[in-house]
Amino acid sequence: MGEPVRQGEIILVPAPGAAQIGPREAAKRYIVGHSESGHHHVLDSDHAFHVIVANDQLLIELHDTARLVHQAQADRHQTLTVPPGTYRVLRKRQYNPVLDIHGPAAD
């Protein structure tokens, strides 16, 4: 099994066999981490890959190497290479002890 790929608050965790849980959509470019400020985390490939959204989970099935790109003008994360495989997309969470709430981490 491969290693997790982390870019900011987005983590792609290897999940072999998990792609069987839902319908697939083919894409060459897909936002895996949406940002209200427009600093999206985008998976980009020269070849089509599969996106599976099921049971409140986002899975990516890569057949070829892809790039994880951070679309930001400043303070941009380095573009990462993502090897072929199936990945579960997770977003890091944070706890605010003052408000006693959990929520998604932000860049």
RAZIKA-V277846 format. One record per helix or strand of 2 or more residues. SS is the DSSP state (~ for helix, > for strand). FROM is the first residue (numbers start at 1). LEN is the number of residues. If there is no record, write none. Layout:
BEGIN
ss	from	len
SS	FROM	LEN
SS	FROM	LEN
END
This chain:
BEGIN
ss	from	len
>	5	3
>	10	5
~	18	4
>	24	10
>	41	14
>	57	6
>	66	5
>	80	3
>	85	7
>	93	4
>	101	4
END
